[in-house]
Each structure stands twice: as C-alpha cells, then as structure tokens.
Amino acid sequence: MTSNAAADRRALTLYVNGASTSSIHALEIVRRVCDEKLGGHVDLEVIDVRQRPSLVARDQIVAAPTLVKRLPVPVRRIAGDLSGSAWIRLGLDPDSVKVSDGPPGPGK
C-alpha cells in the first residue's frame, strides 16, 4: 500500500443494537456510502452493543446506532438516524461535502 493509499484509508466502527430495524437500516446505509462514496477504502467494524459492553463503555457510546470515524483523525461520532447520506459523509470527511448535499432547505 502506498502512502497515498494509506492516507486515504478510513477506519469506522458502527455500534448497533442487535437486529433492530434501525440497526439494519444504519448498516445498509453505511455500507452503501462506503462502497459508493468512499471507494471501498474503509475498514468497517460492526459491534453489537449487547455482545460487547466493554467496547461500548470504552468508546462512551450512549445510543445505537452510532457510527464512529476513527481514521483519519479527529475521531467523530454520528448517533441515531443515519438515513441522510450527506450527514454521514459530513461526519466522515467534512471537506468532501458540498453545502448543496445537505437536507433540503426552504424553497428546495
């Protein structure tokens, strides 16, 4: 792996609550964004909060689903409804998101 490829790599952790509807939906969205927008340059770890409570405590997770971006730094978290792909990209890489990608505003 070249230094550019290493610099482009992202490390994400998605905390889910079992097979709940919101957790399944969050996983589908995160995988789609990773494949379509981040070119597959992502190490994605999925953690069930009920099966790994020590990691939940370590990472101070208070809601599921929560997406944690570990790399590149700084660490960022997005909790709750992850349905807006622009919001996910904002949390993953704020420099790559255009203002127009946000949720519709008045008059849109």
Backbone as JSON Lines, residues from 0, in Angstrom:
{"i":0,"aa":"M","n":[0.85,-1.19,0.0],"ca":[0.0,0.0,0.0],"c":[0.88,1.23,0.0]}
{"i":1,"aa":"T","n":[0.62,2.12,-0.91],"ca":[1.4,3.34,-1.0],"c":[1.01,4.28,0.14]}
{"i":2,"aa":"S","n":[1.81,5.31,0.35],"ca":[1.49,6.26,1.41],"c":[0.2,7.01,1.11]}
{"i":3,"aa":"N","n":[-0.08,7.29,-0.19],"ca":[-1.34,7.94,-0.55],"c":[-2.52,7.04,-0.24]}
{"i":4,"aa":"A","n":[-2.4,5.76,-0.55],"ca":[-3.48,4.81,-0.27],"c":[-3.7,4.71,1.23]}
{"i":5,"aa":"A","n":[-2.63,4.7,2.0],"ca":[-2.76,4.63,3.46],"c":[-3.42,5.89,3.99]}
{"i":6,"aa":"A","n":[-3.08,7.04,3.42],"ca":[-3.67,8.3,3.87],"c":[-5.15,8.38,3.54]}
{"i":7,"aa":"D","n":[-5.56,7.71,2.45],"ca":[-6.96,7.73,2.04],"c":[-7.81,6.72,2.82]}
{"i":8,"aa":"R","n":[-7.19,5.84,3.55],"ca":[-7.9,4.79,4.26],"c":[-8.69,5.39,5.41]}
{"i":9,"aa":"R","n":[-9.87,4.82,5.67],"ca":[-10.71,5.25,6.78],"c":[-11.01,4.05,7.66]}
{"i":10,"aa":"A","n":[-11.08,4.29,8.95],"ca":[-11.45,3.25,9.9],"c":[-12.74,3.69,10.59]}
{"i":11,"aa":"L","n":[-13.78,2.87,10.46],"ca":[-15.08,3.17,11.02],"c":[-15.53,2.04,11.92]}
{"i":12,"aa":"T","n":[-16.28,2.39,12.96],"ca":[-16.93,1.41,13.81],"c":[-18.39,1.78,13.9]}
{"i":13,"aa":"L","n":[-19.25,0.82,13.58],"ca":[-20.69,1.03,13.68],"c":[-21.2,0.21,14.86]}
{"i":14,"aa":"Y","n":[-21.74,0.9,15.86],"ca":[-22.36,0.25,17.01],"c":[-23.84,0.07,16.72]}
{"i":15,"aa":"V","n":[-24.32,-1.17,16.83],"ca":[-25.72,-1.47,16.55],"c":[-26.34,-2.19,17.75]}
{"i":16,"aa":"N","n":[-27.66,-2.22,17.75],"ca":[-28.41,-2.91,18.8],"c":[-29.05,-4.14,18.19]}
{"i":17,"aa":"G","n":[-28.27,-5.2,18.07],"ca":[-28.76,-6.45,17.52],"c":[-29.29,-6.28,16.11]}
{"i":18,"aa":"A","n":[-30.41,-6.94,15.85],"ca":[-31.02,-6.9,14.52],"c":[-32.23,-5.98,14.49]}
{"i":19,"aa":"S","n":[-32.16,-4.91,15.27],"ca":[-33.27,-3.95,15.27],"c":[-33.39,-3.31,13.89]}
{"i":20,"aa":"T","n":[-34.57,-2.83,13.59],"ca":[-34.81,-2.19,12.3],"c":[-33.86,-1.03,12.06]}
{"i":21,"aa":"S","n":[-33.66,-0.19,13.07],"ca":[-32.78,0.97,12.88],"c":[-31.32,0.54,12.68]}
{"i":22,"aa":"S","n":[-30.91,-0.53,13.34],"ca":[-29.54,-1.01,13.19],"c":[-29.31,-1.6,11.81]}
{"i":23,"aa":"I","n":[-30.27,-2.37,11.32],"ca":[-30.15,-2.95,9.98],"c":[-30.12,-1.84,8.93]}
{"i":24,"aa":"H","n":[-30.99,-0.87,9.09],"ca":[-31.04,0.26,8.17],"c":[-29.71,1.03,8.19]}
{"i":25,"aa":"A","n":[-29.18,1.28,9.38],"ca":[-27.91,2.01,9.51],"c":[-26.78,1.24,8.82]}
{"i":26,"aa":"L","n":[-26.73,-0.07,9.01],"ca":[-25.68,-0.88,8.39],"c":[-25.78,-0.83,6.87]}
{"i":27,"aa":"E","n":[-26.99,-0.91,6.33],"ca":[-27.17,-0.82,4.88],"c":[-26.67,0.52,4.35]}
{"i":28,"aa":"I","n":[-27.02,1.59,5.04],"ca":[-26.62,2.93,4.6],"c":[-25.11,3.11,4.68]}
{"i":29,"aa":"V","n":[-24.51,2.7,5.79],"ca":[-23.07,2.87,5.95],"c":[-22.32,2.07,4.89]}
{"i":30,"aa":"R","n":[-22.75,0.84,4.64],"ca":[-22.08,0.03,3.6],"c":[-22.23,0.67,2.23]}
{"i":31,"aa":"R","n":[-23.41,1.19,1.92],"ca":[-23.63,1.83,0.62],"c":[-22.72,3.06,0.46]}
{"i":32,"aa":"V","n":[-22.66,3.89,1.5],"ca":[-21.8,5.09,1.44],"c":[-20.33,4.69,1.32]}
{"i":33,"aa":"C","n":[-19.92,3.68,2.06],"ca":[-18.53,3.23,1.98],"c":[-18.18,2.75,0.58]}
{"i":34,"aa":"D","n":[-19.1,2.01,-0.04],"ca":[-18.84,1.49,-1.39],"c":[-18.93,2.57,-2.46]}
{"i":35,"aa":"E","n":[-19.99,3.38,-2.39],"ca":[-20.26,4.34,-3.47],"c":[-19.47,5.64,-3.34]}
{"i":36,"aa":"K","n":[-19.32,6.14,-2.15],"ca":[-18.72,7.47,-1.96],"c":[-17.27,7.42,-1.51]}
{"i":37,"aa":"L","n":[-16.88,6.34,-0.86],"ca":[-15.53,6.28,-0.32],"c":[-14.67,5.26,-1.05]}
{"i":38,"aa":"G","n":[-15.18,4.73,-2.14],"ca":[-14.4,3.85,-3.0],"c":[-13.88,2.59,-2.34]}
{"i":39,"aa":"G","n":[-14.54,2.14,-1.28],"ca":[-14.12,0.91,-0.62],"c":[-12.86,1.04,0.21]}
{"i":40,"aa":"H","n":[-12.34,2.25,0.39],"ca":[-11.13,2.45,1.18],"c":[-11.48,2.6,2.65]}
{"i":41,"aa":"V","n":[-12.21,1.61,3.17],"ca":[-12.74,1.7,4.53],"c":[-12.57,0.37,5.26]}
{"i":42,"aa":"D","n":[-12.1,0.45,6.48],"ca":[-12.13,-0.7,7.38],"c":[-13.33,-0.49,8.28]}
{"i":43,"aa":"L","n":[-14.38,-1.3,8.09],"ca":[-15.61,-1.16,8.85],"c":[-15.74,-2.3,9.84]}
{"i":44,"aa":"E","n":[-15.88,-1.94,11.11],"ca":[-16.12,-2.9,12.18],"c":[-17.53,-2.66,12.69]}
{"i":45,"aa":"V","n":[-18.32,-3.73,12.8],"ca":[-19.68,-3.63,13.31],"c":[-19.71,-4.32,14.67]}
{"i":46,"aa":"I","n":[-20.2,-3.59,15.68],"ca":[-20.23,-4.1,17.05],"c":[-21.65,-4.06,17.58]}
{"i":47,"aa":"D","n":[-22.13,-5.19,18.07],"ca":[-23.43,-5.27,18.73],"c":[-23.24,-4.83,20.18]}
{"i":48,"aa":"V","n":[-23.96,-3.8,20.59],"ca":[-23.76,-3.23,21.94],"c":[-24.09,-4.25,23.03]}
{"i":49,"aa":"R","n":[-24.97,-5.2,22.74],"ca":[-25.33,-6.2,23.76],"c":[-24.27,-7.28,23.9]}
{"i":50,"aa":"Q","n":[-23.51,-7.51,22.86],"ca":[-22.49,-8.57,22.9],"c":[-21.11,-8.07,23.34]}
{"i":51,"aa":"R","n":[-20.87,-6.76,23.22],"ca":[-19.55,-6.2,23.55],"c":[-19.66,-4.97,24.45]}
{"i":52,"aa":"P","n":[-20.26,-5.1,25.64],"ca":[-20.46,-3.94,26.5],"c":[-19.17,-3.24,26.93]}
{"i":53,"aa":"S","n":[-18.06,-3.96,26.97],"ca":[-16.8,-3.31,27.37],"c":[-16.37,-2.28,26.32]}
{"i":54,"aa":"L","n":[-16.6,-2.56,25.04],"ca":[-16.26,-1.6,24.0],"c":[-17.21,-0.41,24.01]}
{"i":55,"aa":"V","n":[-18.46,-0.67,24.35],"ca":[-19.45,0.41,24.45],"c":[-19.01,1.39,25.53]}
{"i":56,"aa":"A","n":[-18.58,0.87,26.67],"ca":[-18.12,1.72,27.76],"c":[-16.83,2.45,27.37]}
{"i":57,"aa":"R","n":[-15.92,1.75,26.74],"ca":[-14.63,2.35,26.36],"c":[-14.85,3.53,25.42]}
{"i":58,"aa":"D","n":[-15.75,3.36,24.44],"ca":[-15.97,4.39,23.44],"c":[-17.08,5.36,23.81]}
{"i":59,"aa":"Q","n":[-17.62,5.21,25.01],"ca":[-18.65,6.11,25.54],"c":[-19.84,6.23,24.59]}
{"i":60,"aa":"I","n":[-20.34,5.08,24.17],"ca":[-21.49,5.03,23.27],"c":[-22.76,5.12,24.12]}
{"i":61,"aa":"V","n":[-23.64,6.05,23.78],"ca":[-24.86,6.26,24.55],"c":[-26.12,5.95,23.75]}
{"i":62,"aa":"A","n":[-25.98,5.69,22.45],"ca":[-27.14,5.38,21.61],"c":[-26.69,4.44,20.5]}
{"i":63,"aa":"A","n":[-27.63,3.64,20.04],"ca":[-27.35,2.78,18.9],"c":[-28.48,2.96,17.89]}
{"i":64,"aa":"P","n":[-28.15,3.12,16.64],"ca":[-26.81,3.0,16.07],"c":[-25.98,4.27,16.25]}
{"i":65,"aa":"T","n":[-24.68,4.06,16.38],"ca":[-23.7,5.14,16.4],"c":[-22.56,4.76,15.47]}
{"i":66,"aa":"L","n":[-22.18,5.69,14.6],"ca":[-21.06,5.49,13.7],"c":[-19.88,6.3,14.23]}
{"i":67,"aa":"V","n":[-18.75,5.64,14.44],"ca":[-17.54,6.3,14.93],"c":[-16.49,6.26,13.82]}
{"i":68,"aa":"K","n":[-16.01,7.42,13.43],"ca":[-14.91,7.52,12.46],"c":[-13.62,7.64,13.27]}
{"i":69,"aa":"R","n":[-12.77,6.64,13.16],"ca":[-11.51,6.64,13.91],"c":[-10.37,7.25,13.09]}
{"i":70,"aa":"L","n":[-10.33,6.92,11.82],"ca":[-9.3,7.44,10.93],"c":[-9.98,7.97,9.69]}
{"i":71,"aa":"P","n":[-9.5,9.05,9.14],"ca":[-8.45,9.9,9.7],"c":[-8.97,10.68,10.9]}
{"i":72,"aa":"V","n":[-8.03,11.09,11.74],"ca":[-8.39,11.87,12.91],"c":[-8.83,13.25,12.47]}
{"i":73,"aa":"P","n":[-9.63,13.94,13.22],"ca":[-10.1,13.65,14.57],"c":[-11.23,12.62,14.56]}
{"i":74,"aa":"V","n":[-11.37,11.94,15.69],"ca":[-12.46,10.99,15.86],"c":[-13.76,11.76,15.87]}
{"i":75,"aa":"R","n":[-14.75,11.22,15.13],"ca":[-16.08,11.84,15.07],"c":[-17.12,10.77,15.29]}
{"i":76,"aa":"R","n":[-18.27,11.19,15.84],"ca":[-19.37,10.27,16.08],"c":[-20.65,10.83,15.49]}
{"i":77,"aa":"I","n":[-21.46,9.93,14.93],"ca":[-22.8,10.27,14.49],"c":[-23.72,9.25,15.13]}
{"i":78,"aa":"A","n":[-24.67,9.71,15.92],"ca":[-25.58,8.81,16.63],"c":[-26.99,8.95,16.11]}
{"i":79,"aa":"G","n":[-27.73,7.85,16.22],"ca":[-29.15,7.89,15.87],"c":[-29.4,7.59,14.42]}
{"i":80,"aa":"D","n":[-30.36,8.3,13.85],"ca":[-30.79,8.07,12.48],"c":[-29.7,8.45,11.5]}
{"i":81,"aa":"L","n":[-29.22,7.49,10.75],"ca":[-28.15,7.71,9.78],"c":[-28.68,7.74,8.36]}
{"i":82,"aa":"S","n":[-29.96,8.05,8.19],"ca":[-30.59,7.91,6.88],"c":[-30.12,8.94,5.86]}
{"i":83,"aa":"G","n":[-29.62,10.08,6.26],"ca":[-29.16,11.08,5.3],"c":[-27.72,10.85,4.93]}
{"i":84,"aa":"S","n":[-27.46,10.39,3.69],"ca":[-26.09,10.08,3.31],"c":[-25.19,11.31,3.35]}
{"i":85,"aa":"A","n":[-25.74,12.5,3.13],"ca":[-24.92,13.7,3.22],"c":[-24.42,13.91,4.65]}
{"i":86,"aa":"W","n":[-25.25,13.59,5.61],"ca":[-24.84,13.74,7.0],"c":[-23.78,12.72,7.35]}
{"i":87,"aa":"I","n":[-23.87,11.52,6.81],"ca":[-22.84,10.52,7.06],"c":[-21.52,10.99,6.46]}
{"i":88,"aa":"R","n":[-21.56,11.46,5.2],"ca":[-20.32,11.95,4.58],"c":[-19.77,13.14,5.35]}
{"i":89,"aa":"L","n":[-20.62,13.98,5.86],"ca":[-20.16,15.12,6.65],"c":[-19.37,14.64,7.86]}
{"i":90,"aa":"G","n":[-19.85,13.63,8.52],"ca":[-19.15,13.09,9.67],"c":[-17.88,12.35,9.31]}
{"i":91,"aa":"L","n":[-17.85,11.78,8.11],"ca":[-16.69,11.02,7.71],"c":[-15.58,11.91,7.15]}
{"i":92,"aa":"D","n":[-15.96,12.88,6.33],"ca":[-14.98,13.72,5.68],"c":[-15.62,15.05,5.33]}
{"i":93,"aa":"P","n":[-15.62,16.0,6.26],"ca":[-16.32,17.25,6.03],"c":[-15.81,18.04,4.84]}
{"i":94,"aa":"D","n":[-14.58,17.85,4.43],"ca":[-14.04,18.59,3.29],"c":[-14.61,18.11,1.96]}
{"i":95,"aa":"S","n":[-15.2,16.92,1.92],"ca":[-15.68,16.38,0.65],"c":[-17.17,16.67,0.42]}
{"i":96,"aa":"V","n":[-17.82,17.29,1.37],"ca":[-19.26,17.53,1.26],"c":[-19.52,18.94,0.8]}
{"i":97,"aa":"K","n":[-20.34,19.07,-0.24],"ca":[-20.75,20.38,-0.72],"c":[-21.97,20.82,0.08]}
{"i":98,"aa":"V","n":[-22.13,22.09,0.28],"ca":[-23.26,22.61,1.01],"c":[-24.57,22.14,0.41]}
{"i":99,"aa":"S","n":[-24.65,22.02,-0.91],"ca":[-25.88,21.63,-1.57],"c":[-26.26,20.18,-1.31]}
{"i":100,"aa":"D","n":[-25.34,19.37,-0.75],"ca":[-25.64,17.98,-0.45],"c":[-26.46,17.81,0.81]}
{"i":101,"aa":"G","n":[-26.67,18.87,1.59],"ca":[-27.39,18.79,2.86],"c":[-28.87,18.57,2.64]}
{"i":102,"aa":"P","n":[-29.6,18.46,3.73],"ca":[-31.05,18.28,3.6],"c":[-31.68,19.51,2.94]}
{"i":103,"aa":"P","n":[-32.78,19.3,2.24],"ca":[-33.41,20.42,1.55],"c":[-33.78,21.54,2.53]}
{"i":104,"aa":"G","n":[-33.53,22.75,2.11],"ca":[-33.89,23.9,2.92],"c":[-35.12,24.55,2.34]}
{"i":105,"aa":"P","n":[-35.5,25.69,2.86],"ca":[-36.67,26.39,2.34],"c":[-36.5,26.68,0.84]}
{"i":106,"aa":"G","n":[-37.56,26.42,0.11],"ca":[-37.55,26.72,-1.31],"c":[-36.91,25.67,-2.17]}
{"i":107,"aa":"K","n":[-36.48,24.53,-1.59],"ca":[-35.88,23.47,-2.4],"c":[-36.88,22.38,-2.66]}
